[in-house]
Amino acid sequence: MEWSNTKKLEDFQLPKRLKEVTGQTTVKFGVAIVRLNDTEFAHEICQEMFTPESPAIEFCLDGAEIILNSSGSHHQLRKLNTRLNLILNSSFKSGGVYVYSNQQGCDGGRLYFDGSSLIALNGRVVSQGSQFSIKERELVLATVDLDEVRHYRRTITCKSIENDINHEYHRVYINFDL
């Protein structure tokens, strides 16, 4: 079943065992921006990045400074160029950090996932993993300054866009500093 309530959060009743472990009875389920003490982030899935109205832009216009994308994008000739262009354009247009994590290796059948996980900041790549590696795991790291995101956004935001922004996404607060 497809999730069609794109800006709605619902309470999901946890199973008994999880209630015992977490001390919670419900958990929020849906699309939201996660608010930490010092920033906000949101998540889009692989396929959404390729759509004409990528959620990343809307999330950023609504205040998210970091976009996470956990992907299972298989290899096709020149598809990495397409992904890079989409990621860099997204972070360039709205300002922000884009963390793209892609599977790497064979699925045991006919698909090969080519990796190339990366971190982009305000339209430029700051760290990128390898493509076609035979390593079992690869960690892509970067230190980014969120003040650079905030400054960049102040330089590209015009008043007409700023006035149209209304916080449409629900926020889920986590008491944590990044």
N, C-alpha and C positions, 0 to 999 in steps of 0.2 A: 504494500500500500504506500502510495506517495504522500509525503508530508506537504500539504498545500497551504498551511497557515504560516506564511512566511514571516509575519511580525507578531507572532503570538507565542506566549509561553503557557504551558499547562503543567499542573502538578501531577507527577507520576507516582503512584503508590509503590513503595519499595517492598520487595519480598521480605518475609519474616527474618531470614538470616542477615540480610543487609541492614535491616532495622536494628538488630542486635549489635552488629559490628560498628555501625556509624552513629547510632543514637538518633537517627533521622527517621521520619515516617514517609516523607515524600522528597522528591527531587524535581527541580524545574527541567522541563523538556521543551525544546523548540529553538528558535533563532533569537539570539540576544547578543548584546555587547557585554563583555566581562569587564567590570570596573575593579581595578586594583587601587591601592592607596596612591600610586604615582603615575598610572597610565590606564588606558583602556585598550582591549584587543577584541578581535572578532575572527571568525573562521569561515572560509569558503572551501568547498570541495573542488576537486580537479575539474570536473565538467563545467562548473559555474564560471571558471576563469575564461572559458571559450565563448560564453554567451554575450550577446550585444549589450546587455545591461548587467555586467558583472557586479555581484553584491559588494565586492571590495570597495568600489567607488562610493556606493551608498553608505557603507559602514564608516568610511573615512570622513565623508561629509557630515556624518552624525557623531563624529568625535573619536572614533577608534584610531589609535596611532600605530597599531601593529595588526597586520593581517597574517593569519596562519593558513596554510593550504597543505593538507596532507593528501598526496596524490598517488594514483596508480596509473600513470600515463605511460603507455607502451611506446616502443620505438617505432617511428616512421621516418623516412628520409626527410630531413629539414624540419622536423617537428620541434626540435629543440630551439631552432631560430624563432619559430612561432611562439613557443612558450616564453622565451626570453623577451620578445617584443611585448607580449601581453603583460607580463610582470613589470617590466621597466616602465611601460606606458602608464600602467595603473598607479605605480608609486610616484611617478613623475607628475601626473595630472592632479593627484589629490595630496601628495606628500605623505610620507610614512615609511614604515618598515614592512617589507613583505618577506615572510619566511616561507619558502617553498620546499617541501620535503617530498621526494619522489622515490618510489620503490626502485630497487635495482636487482637485476638478475632474471632468471627464467621462471615462469610459473609452473613448469613441469609439462607444459603443452607446447603451444605454438607461439606464445607471446613472450617478448623480452622487454623488460622495463629497464630503461637506460640511465636511471639515476639523475645526475646533474642537479641535485638539491642545491638551493642557493638562498642567499639573503641579499635583498636589495634595499637601498635607502634613497628615497627622494629621486628615483629614476636612474640609479647606478648600482651595479653589482659590487658588493663589498666582500663577499665570500661565495665561492662556488665549489661544489664537489665534482668529482670526476664523472665522466661518462664511460660506460662499459667497463667498469672496474671488476676485478675478480675477488676483491675483498669481501669478507662476509658482512662487515659493517663499516660505515664511514660516517664520521661526525663532522659537520660543517658548523664552524663557530665564527662569530664576529662580535665585537664590542661596538655598540651604537649609542650615540648620544641623543636621547629623546628631545633635548633642547634644540638640536639641529632640525628635527621634524617640526617642532613648534615654530621656529624661526622661518623655515622654508614655507610653511603654511601661511604665515603672516605676509610673506612677500608675494604669494600667488593668489590670495583670496581677494576677491573684489566685493564691494558692499552688496551688490545685487544678489550674488550667490549666498553671502553671509546671511542676508535677511530671509532667504528662502529656506534656510536650514532649520528644521525643527526636529527635536529628538524623538524619532519615531520608534526606535528599537528599545525594547525593555533592557534594563541593566540588571546584571547579576553581580552583586558585590562580594568580593573576597578580600578579607583583611590580610593583605600581603603586599610587601614592597618588592619591586623587581630589582 
